[in-house]
Amino acid sequence: VLFRSIAGHLDEIRANSAFTGQVAQLREAVSRYSVGLDALRRNGASWLRKHFADRKISQSTFGQCISVADENSLPLPRHEEVRRLGELAVPDPNDIPIVAVLGGEGVGKTWLVAQWWLSLSNAPIMLFVAGRRAEDLVPGKPLKSLACLISAQTGKSDGSNDGWLRRLERWKTQKAESHLRFIVVLDGINEHVGRPWAYLIKELAREAQALGGLVIVTCREGFWRRDVQPRLGA
C-alpha cells in the first residue's frame, strides 16, 4: 500500500507542467561544469576578500593598497557610483561588453570596482589584473592568460596552467546564462604604456563573453580616449 501511494505521488509530480524544467535545472546544478565554476567562484572570492582586507598583502600583490574590506578603515560608501557600475556591468550574448571606469589619478577608480564587487550578494568570479599581474597577459593567447591568472589567484595550479586551460575550454562550450558569472578587471592600464591594450582588451572580452561575463577597465580618461578607444573599433 505504501509503495503504491508513493508511486502515485511520483506520477503526479512527473505530470506537473514544471517537472521537465526543474529536472533540467537540477541536472545543470550538479553537472561537473557548474560544480567546477562554483568551486572557482568560492575559492577566488576567498582570495580576493583576503587581499582586499589586508593593506600589506594588497600592496604586495597588486602594487597598491586596495584595502576596501579592511574593517579597521572602511571607505566611505559610494552608493550612486556602485549602482551605476552595476547597471553597466551586464553580460550580453549578442555583443562584447567592455566597461571603462575613467577618471584622474587618485579619484578611486580601482576602489569603486572592488566596492561594487563586494556589494554583490552572489559575487561572480573576478580576475583582478593590477601591477605585475599585467605581465601574465600574453597577446594572442587570451585563454592561456586567463588560465595563468586563475592559477595565481586561487593558489591551486593542479601542477600547471594547462589544467585551468582545459577547464576554460570546456566551460566555453556550455550555454552562457543571463546573469553575470565571470569578470576580468584590467586595472590602471595607463601605467603600462606600450602594451597593445586595445588588442588585449578585445580578445579578453571575447573570451569573457563566452564564459558569461565581461571586461572592466580602469584608466585615466586621456590615455583611454587617445590610445585605446580609437583602436577598439567602436
Solvent accessible surface area in square Angstrom, and as a share of the most:
residue,aa,sasa,rsa
1,V,157,0.91
2,L,133,0.66
3,F,160,0.67
4,R,190,0.69
5,S,54,0.35
6,I,87,0.44
7,A,33,0.25
8,G,32,0.31
9,H,110,0.49
10,L,83,0.41
11,D,75,0.39
12,E,118,0.53
13,I,95,0.48
14,R,129,0.47
15,A,85,0.66
16,N,88,0.45
17,S,117,0.75
18,A,46,0.36
19,F,61,0.26
20,T,106,0.61
21,G,40,0.39
22,Q,103,0.46
23,V,36,0.21
24,A,58,0.45
25,Q,129,0.57
26,L,118,0.59
27,R,174,0.63
28,E,67,0.30
29,A,62,0.48
30,V,113,0.65
31,S,35,0.23
32,R,189,0.69
33,Y,12,0.04
34,S,22,0.14
35,V,82,0.47
36,G,23,0.22
37,L,20,0.10
38,D,53,0.27
39,A,31,0.24
40,L,3,0.01
41,R,63,0.23
42,R,130,0.47
43,N,55,0.28
44,G,7,0.06
45,A,15,0.12
46,S,72,0.46
47,W,43,0.15
48,L,0,0.00
49,R,101,0.37
50,K,123,0.52
51,H,14,0.06
52,F,0,0.00
53,A,43,0.33
54,D,53,0.27
55,R,137,0.50
56,K,170,0.72
57,I,55,0.28
58,S,0,0.00
59,Q,92,0.41
60,S,70,0.45
61,T,31,0.18
62,F,2,0.01
63,G,46,0.44
64,Q,55,0.24
65,C,32,0.19
66,I,0,0.00
67,S,1,0.00
68,V,6,0.03
69,A,25,0.19
70,D,19,0.10
71,E,151,0.68
72,N,148,0.76
73,S,60,0.39
74,L,115,0.57
75,P,36,0.23
76,L,152,0.76
77,P,88,0.55
78,R,61,0.22
79,H,140,0.63
80,E,101,0.45
81,E,76,0.34
82,V,26,0.15
83,R,118,0.43
84,R,124,0.45
85,L,6,0.03
86,G,29,0.28
87,E,86,0.39
88,L,82,0.41
89,A,6,0.04
90,V,81,0.47
91,P,21,0.13
92,D,50,0.26
93,P,111,0.70
94,N,141,0.72
95,D,83,0.43
96,I,61,0.31
97,P,19,0.12
98,I,51,0.26
99,V,11,0.07
100,A,35,0.27
101,V,18,0.11
102,L,47,0.23
103,G,15,0.14
104,G,39,0.37
105,E,135,0.60
106,G,78,0.75
107,V,83,0.48
108,G,21,0.20
109,K,26,0.11
110,T,17,0.10
111,W,68,0.24
112,L,17,0.08
113,V,0,0.00
114,A,0,0.00
115,Q,24,0.11
116,W,7,0.02
117,W,1,0.00
118,L,39,0.19
119,S,69,0.44
120,L,51,0.26
121,S,125,0.81
122,N,99,0.51
123,A,5,0.04
124,P,6,0.04
125,I,8,0.04
126,M,3,0.02
127,L,2,0.01
128,F,0,0.00
129,V,2,0.01
130,A,1,0.01
131,G,20,0.19
132,R,162,0.59
133,R,20,0.07
134,A,3,0.03
135,E,132,0.59
136,D,41,0.21
137,L,2,0.01
138,V,64,0.37
139,P,57,0.36
140,G,46,0.44
141,K,104,0.44
142,P,21,0.13
143,L,12,0.06
144,K,94,0.40
145,S,2,0.01
146,L,0,0.00
147,A,0,0.00
148,C,34,0.20
149,L,0,0.00
150,I,0,0.00
151,S,13,0.08
152,A,53,0.41
153,Q,2,0.01
154,T,18,0.11
155,G,64,0.62
156,K,113,0.48
157,S,41,0.26
158,D,91,0.47
159,G,78,0.75
160,S,50,0.32
161,N,50,0.26
162,D,74,0.38
163,G,6,0.05
164,W,20,0.07
165,L,50,0.25
166,R,155,0.57
167,R,68,0.25
168,L,0,0.00
169,E,88,0.40
170,R,90,0.33
171,W,1,0.00
172,K,62,0.26
173,T,107,0.62
174,Q,65,0.29
175,K,177,0.75
176,A,40,0.31
177,E,67,0.30
178,S,104,0.67
179,H,102,0.45
180,L,29,0.14
181,R,20,0.07
182,F,0,0.00
183,I,0,0.00
184,V,0,0.00
185,V,0,0.00
186,L,1,0.00
187,D,9,0.05
188,G,10,0.09
189,I,1,0.00
190,N,23,0.12
191,E,128,0.57
192,H,47,0.21
193,V,117,0.67
194,G,74,0.71
195,R,66,0.24
196,P,60,0.38
197,W,8,0.03
198,A,7,0.06
199,Y,106,0.40
200,L,1,0.01
201,I,0,0.00
202,K,64,0.27
203,E,8,0.04
204,L,1,0.01
205,A,0,0.00
206,R,119,0.43
207,E,26,0.12
208,A,0,0.00
209,Q,39,0.17
210,A,34,0.27
211,L,3,0.01
212,G,3,0.02
213,G,0,0.00
214,L,0,0.00
215,V,0,0.00
216,I,0,0.00
217,V,0,0.00
218,T,1,0.00
219,C,0,0.00
220,R,103,0.38
221,E,80,0.36
222,G,44,0.42
223,F,21,0.09
224,W,12,0.04
225,R,117,0.43
226,R,155,0.57
227,D,42,0.22
228,V,1,0.00
229,Q,66,0.29
230,P,88,0.56
231,R,146,0.53
232,L,22,0.11
233,G,75,0.72
234,A,121,0.94
